[in-house]
Amino acid sequence: MQSIFLIGFMGTGKSIAGKKIAFHLGYQYIDLDTAIENKYNQKITAIFKSLGEEEFRKMEAAMLREVAKENTIISCGGGTPCFFDNMEFINKNGISIYLKTNRTILISRLIHNKSKRPLLSDKSDNELIVFINNLLDKREPFYNQATHIFQMDKKRLQDLVELINSHNKII
């Protein structure tokens, strides 16, 4: 079995789904942002503030390569597939699943949790809506390169587990 990479915009539920799927399949679970925080003993927001996004993205790419191993579900940060050759690496080293969520649902979730997101924390609600739409437009071409696109707001978690199981039988 290869790594299974969950990709998608912030707020799609990659971390929640990843934990549940890993438990259900008996796989190891790794949240890429948490792995970075643990390695560098700093929160992502602090890394962004002290080192900037460019340095964070380098750390993220290195960590992605470090954690990719068999029988592992990896929840990637929303920007992970969009920098360097990360999406190419993801697709060469496992199954990628784009957890796609309706924009209205995403915006609602992110407005309520923006303080936890370094790219969103300083924006008003109106600025946030424009920012999310623009960023999603830029990131979706990367997300759409995934092995599978899974519409989160129309399917159940069990459907995602079944998708992974059916893919594993093909390999």
Secondary structure by P-SEA (a helix, b strand, c coil): ccbbbbbbccccaaaaaaaaaaaaacbbbbcaaaaaaaaacccaaaaaaaccaaaaaaaaaaaaaaaccccbbbbcccccccccaaaaaaaacbbbbcccccaaaaaaaaaaccccccccccccaaaaaaaaaaaaaaccccccccccccccccccaaaaaaaaaaaaaac
